[in-house]
């Protein structure tokens, strides 16, 4: 037994001696190979521990292979073993050239040469050093030189793989080869591709200094993100600084095709934040206005809350123009903008004809949710601005618009009272007639509905609990340049109507401004009768305030009436009362189970109301009076508020009963798409069919009002829509004058119903029908498009504080004008509509107007779309305004062509330009306006 134990001890000592010799040999070779795959495996761990007493397995596994800390001038990593930490005091870390820890790893293997202090990473390696990251297939770190060298490898077929991707301070460089000096922070790069602020730069050889500036030889500069860009600027030398990209002689190229566009040098802005700068003008030629430089100027970035853009345009024939635009916002308060445009166009040089036009657009949108807010929307200018200057087809809708409106509004909510105050300054303008109307100011004060008996308790008092009253006061001062016309049913002794020359001047008439105020107090309640009928009584009190009134005096010598305006405070009031009664009646017809038709449901909503207005013509404070109009003594009832701002109270008594009948018809049928055979769907046969009329018991003649009918329905899930309406005049007409062609030219209305004479319900005085067809591919609809726009708005409305001024304005414009942007997601769409309107008064000749309109678009390819819009007037036998357009998505470019082939706005427009805003000045544009055809 002792002999066996002695042999074992000797064998162990022998193994220990051999292990020590092997370890010594390994150290002499000065090489350590570590295989790294999914997890790092180290061989000969025991030997290493016996030879290098400062190295531990934990240190190698956790520190040496995952991070390399270098301090001072020491090039070799110092790894303290767990055992050494207990007995050896750690030395102070000197300040050296390496500022932080270098973290690294590799997918395949890591090779560390102890003699040269070089570390080589193989296979999907990654290095992280402060603000620097490097990913590549092969990377080497020199500890002595503080240099990182990285390149790619070749796969089995000789293709490049694992190309170095170098990231510094957020800027990414994709390269073929890079050498980076950790000490000087300089780099030498070969085959680089980098993106900076929307632009892509390619280069053969690149040198980068410690200021992050690059010097690129054989450079390509483009906004196209493809490896072989569609277009680029080719330059022998390119310098990239923090603010600009500076180029030597460069040429614009499309693919491999050179263009004749050469420049001796160039500078492209590259700001990471908005800065002020010069706006380069576009240049070109027009047949009518000659050569031009357009939209050149200066952009001033005042602050994060305001910017200003001032541009101008000049034409070789003497015309010129300018645009001043500013955007502004106040955090959590409002956003807004102002745009002022002025243009002078030379129409005829020989005769000295020219036009001077301006237009002002502005908006102010409140963001706060406080008790007060100010909002504004302004659009105003000269009547000829649109026709003379908005000639591009992209502005076609605006160029044909005739009505424009502006409004500045202030709203105030009172916290401790149910009162709302609104003040407006309004403007309306018709650019065709030149008529402008201003409401300066317009005031509205509202008290929300109050329920004074809401807290009463008891039975059968619901009618009191629901009794509510409110108050409304409105006032305005209306000024217009439309000449005042006398509209009286008698001859005027003091005629003040303007002449034709005065009408052409269209001057604002402050003297005859219409102003006044109106108070309203509506009181109403409701009660349910027999659990089926809804009864709603009401009482309304109205009072009128004016600062003047009219006085009528008959002048026998002139056989006319003199109308004088008396400047004084004048008031009048009126009241009316009434009640309405309505209910809903359901009728359902069921069919045999299992059949195609299961049920038909008819919903009828009858309503009847009665209103009473007293006769105030004979009251003491009545605004009405009988005025003699001729020497025979005939008189007419006139109001002293004739044609005033809010009119006049009703004079004669009215006892009017109104009635209406609303109908809805649905059918329930078996769903053929349901494979179970038990599924059903509802189809609306009539969305609505209505009938309305009224009867005035107090009128001395023509008591029955006209009968109006209308119906609306749709088929094929809303793709085909019908709208039909008409008006029946229930009274007879008598022909007074018939011309040679047998047409009635003069007639009279008789107080006798048509059915009393066997002529049915009456004469069809108005009839209109509108049919529309909307077709789109399955899975797309107008509702879905609207939902997408709403979602888009919801996603951005809460981010307005973070958006830039111009970005916020652009997003708002896109949302409000979706039809101005091409949606390539919808392959095609077609909209066809037909309308016919017939108007006939009694026996006179009817007037008929028929119009056919159609519009749509189709994608020839996923990137090419054609759109069209036109119509045909069947009465005039000619096409209405027609436009054709082609839009092409060229990846980094966009092309649009729009053509109006005929009509007053005949024109075409061709634009090709990059999508990136960085190179908006690099564009080719040819525009031909309709005036060039004259």
ABEGO torsion letter per residue (X at the ends): XAAAAAAAAAAAAAAAAAAAAAAAAAAAAGBBBBBBBABBBBBGAAAAAAABAABBAAAAAAAAAABBBBBEABABBBBBBAAAAAABBBBBBBBBABABBBBBBBAABBBBBAAAGBBBBBEGBBBBBEABBBBBABBBBBAAAGBBBBBBBBBAAGBBBGBBBBBBGGBBBBBABBBBBAAAGBBBBBGBBBBBGGBBBBBABBBBBAAGBBBBBGBBBBABABABBABBBBBABBBBBAABBBBBBBBBBBEABBBABBBABBBBBBBABBBBEBBBBBBEBBAAAEBBBBGBEBBBBABAABBBBBBBBBBAAGBBBBBBBBBBBBBGABBBBBBBBBBBBBABAAAGBBBBBBBBBBBBBBABABABBBBBBBBBEBAAAAAAABABAAAAAAAABABBBBBBBBBBBBAABBBBBBBBBBBBBBAAAGBBBBBOBBBBBBBBBBBAAAABBEBGAAAAAABBBBBBBBBBBBBBABBBBBBBABBBABBABBBAAAAAAGBBBAAABBBEBBBBBBBBBBBBBGGABBBBBBBBBBBBBBABBBBBBBBAAAGBBBBBBBBBBBBBBBBBBEBBBBBBBBBBBBBBBGBABABBBBBBBBBBBBBBBBBAAABAABABBBBBABAAGBBBBBBAABGBAAEBBBABBBBBBBBBBBBBBBBBBBBAABAAGABBBBBBABABBBBBBBBBAABABGABBBBBBBBBBBBGGGABBBBBBBBBBABBBBBABBBAAGBBABBBBBBBBAAAAGAEAEBBABBBBBBBBBBBBBGBBAAAAAAAAAAAAAAAAAAAAABBAAAAAAAAAAAABAAABBBAABABBBBBBBBBBBBBBEABBBBBBBBBBBBEBBBABAABBBBBBBBBBAAAGBBBBBBBBBBBBAGABBBBBBBBABEAABBBBBBBBBABAAAAABBBBBBBBAAAAX
